[in-house]
Amino acid sequence: MARSIPGAVRVNRGKLSRLGVAEKALELGADRVILIDRWKGVPGKVELLLVGEGGLRHHPPLIYVAGIKLQRECGARVGPAKRLSLAVMGDAGPEVARLAEALSSFLKAPLIQSIEGVSGRLMLFSSHPKHFARITFLDAPELYEVGPVISVRHLIWNP
C-alpha cells in the first residue's frame, strides 16, 4: 500500500507498542499513520491514526479486511505514486461513499466525481457481491489495476 499512497513510508512495526509507533512517526515527521494489523497471517484490520503530542488518536472508521490482493499479485510493475485521487463507482451505496469521504479526508487527497482526465494513482471504491466494499488501486489515465485490491468486510465508525 505504501507504493500506492504518495509520500507514504512503510515501517515494519515488529514488537513496537502504540507509543513506539507514535515516536517513530514523530521521528519521521509524519502526522498520520495507517496501522495494518494481521489476523491469521494476513492483513485483517486497518486503523487510521492521527499523530499528536499526546500520542495516537483514532480517526474513524476502523476497517476490517476480508481479503487482499497484493500489488505483486496484480502483475503490474509501477513506481511509487506521485498523485492520488479517490472516486466512488456509481453502483456503490451511501456507506461506501462515506468510507471514501473519510479516507479522502485522512489522506488529504481529492474525492473526484469523474475519472475522466485523471492522472496518477486512483483509489476506486465499489460495491462487492460478498462483502461491504472493494477498494482498488488503478494507474491513471490507462486505468489498469496495479493493486492492492482490498475487500472490506465491515467498518466500525465509533470504536
C-alpha positions as CSV (number, residue, x, y, z in Angstrom):
1,M,0.0,0.0,0.0
2,A,2.9,2.3,0.6
3,R,3.7,2.4,-3.1
4,S,0.2,3.5,-3.9
5,I,-0.1,6.4,-1.5
6,P,2.1,9.4,-2.3
7,G,4.6,10.3,0.4
8,A,3.9,7.1,2.4
9,V,6.8,5.4,4.2
10,R,6.5,1.7,5.1
11,V,7.8,0.8,8.5
12,N,7.6,-2.7,10.0
13,R,6.0,-2.4,13.4
14,G,7.5,-5.6,14.8
15,K,7.0,-5.5,18.5
16,L,6.6,-1.7,18.8
17,S,3.9,-0.6,21.1
18,R,1.5,2.1,20.1
19,L,3.7,4.6,21.9
20,G,6.7,3.3,19.9
21,V,4.7,3.7,16.7
22,A,3.9,7.3,17.7
23,E,7.5,8.1,18.5
24,K,8.6,6.6,15.2
25,A,6.0,8.6,13.3
26,L,7.2,11.8,15.0
27,E,10.8,10.9,14.2
28,L,9.8,10.6,10.5
29,G,7.8,13.8,10.6
30,A,4.5,12.1,10.0
31,D,1.2,13.5,11.2
32,R,-0.8,10.4,10.2
33,V,-0.3,6.6,10.5
34,I,-2.1,3.7,8.8
35,L,-1.7,0.7,11.1
36,I,-2.3,-2.6,9.4
37,D,-2.9,-5.5,11.9
38,R,-2.6,-9.1,10.9
39,W,-5.1,-11.8,11.5
40,K,-4.0,-15.4,10.9
41,G,-1.0,-14.2,8.9
42,V,-2.9,-11.9,6.5
43,P,-3.9,-8.2,6.8
44,G,-7.1,-8.2,8.9
45,K,-7.7,-4.7,10.2
46,V,-6.7,-1.2,9.1
47,E,-6.6,1.6,11.7
48,L,-6.3,5.2,10.7
49,L,-4.4,7.2,13.4
50,L,-3.5,10.9,13.8
51,V,-0.2,11.7,15.5
52,G,-0.1,14.4,18.1
53,E,1.8,15.4,21.2
54,G,-0.4,13.1,23.3
55,G,0.3,10.1,21.1
56,L,-2.0,8.5,18.6
57,R,-5.7,9.4,18.2
58,H,-8.1,7.2,16.3
59,H,-9.6,8.6,13.0
60,P,-12.8,6.7,12.0
61,P,-13.6,4.3,10.6
62,L,-11.9,1.1,11.7
63,I,-11.7,-1.1,8.6
64,Y,-11.9,-4.9,8.8
65,V,-10.4,-6.6,5.7
66,A,-12.0,-9.8,4.2
67,G,-9.2,-10.3,1.7
68,I,-6.4,-8.5,-0.1
69,K,-4.7,-9.0,-3.5
70,L,-1.2,-7.5,-3.2
71,Q,0.5,-5.3,-5.8
72,R,2.9,-8.1,-6.7
73,E,-0.1,-10.5,-7.4
74,C,-1.6,-7.9,-9.8
75,G,1.4,-8.3,-12.1
76,A,1.8,-4.6,-12.8
77,R,5.2,-3.1,-12.2
78,V,4.8,0.5,-11.3
79,G,6.8,3.1,-9.4
80,P,5.7,4.9,-6.3
81,A,2.6,7.1,-6.7
82,K,3.2,10.8,-7.2
83,R,-0.5,11.8,-7.0
84,L,-3.6,10.1,-5.6
85,S,-7.3,10.7,-6.3
86,L,-10.3,8.9,-4.9
87,A,-13.5,8.0,-6.7
88,V,-16.7,6.1,-6.0
89,M,-18.4,3.9,-8.6
90,G,-22.0,4.8,-9.3
91,D,-23.3,1.4,-8.0
92,A,-21.8,1.9,-4.6
93,G,-24.1,2.7,-1.7
94,P,-24.0,5.7,0.6
95,E,-22.0,3.9,3.2
96,V,-19.3,3.2,0.7
97,A,-19.3,6.9,-0.3
98,R,-19.0,7.7,3.4
99,L,-15.9,5.5,3.6
100,A,-14.4,7.2,0.6
101,E,-15.0,10.6,2.1
102,A,-13.4,9.6,5.4
103,L,-10.3,8.2,3.6
104,S,-10.2,11.3,1.4
105,S,-10.1,13.5,4.5
106,F,-7.5,11.3,6.2
107,L,-5.2,11.0,3.2
108,K,-5.7,14.7,2.2
109,A,-6.5,13.5,-1.3
110,P,-9.3,14.8,-3.6
111,L,-12.5,12.8,-3.9
112,I,-13.4,13.3,-7.6
113,Q,-16.8,12.8,-9.3
114,S,-15.5,11.7,-12.7
115,I,-12.4,9.7,-13.6
116,E,-12.1,11.3,-17.0
117,G,-8.8,13.1,-17.4
118,V,-7.4,11.9,-14.0
119,S,-3.7,11.2,-13.8
120,G,-1.5,9.5,-11.2
121,R,-3.0,6.8,-8.9
122,L,-6.7,6.3,-8.4
123,M,-8.3,4.7,-5.4
124,L,-11.6,3.4,-6.6
125,F,-14.4,2.4,-4.2
126,S,-17.1,0.0,-5.5
127,S,-19.7,-2.4,-4.1
128,H,-18.7,-6.1,-3.6
129,P,-21.1,-9.0,-4.1
130,K,-20.0,-10.9,-0.9
131,H,-18.6,-8.1,1.3
132,F,-19.2,-4.5,2.2
133,A,-17.0,-2.9,-0.4
134,R,-13.9,-3.2,-2.6
135,I,-11.1,-0.7,-2.8
136,T,-9.0,-1.0,-6.0
137,F,-5.9,1.0,-6.8
138,L,-5.6,1.9,-10.5
139,D,-2.9,3.6,-12.6
140,A,-4.5,6.5,-14.5
141,P,-5.2,7.5,-17.2
142,E,-4.9,4.0,-18.6
143,L,-7.0,2.7,-15.6
144,Y,-5.3,-0.6,-15.2
145,E,-5.2,-2.4,-11.9
146,V,-1.9,-2.1,-10.1
147,G,-3.0,-3.1,-6.6
148,P,-3.5,-3.6,-3.9
149,V,-7.2,-4.7,-4.1
150,I,-8.8,-4.7,-0.7
151,S,-12.1,-6.4,0.1
152,V,-13.7,-4.7,3.0
153,R,-15.7,-7.0,5.4
154,H,-17.2,-4.2,7.6
155,L,-16.5,-0.9,9.2
156,I,-16.7,0.4,12.8
157,W,-17.3,4.1,13.0
158,N,-17.1,4.6,16.8
159,P,-14.7,2.1,18.3
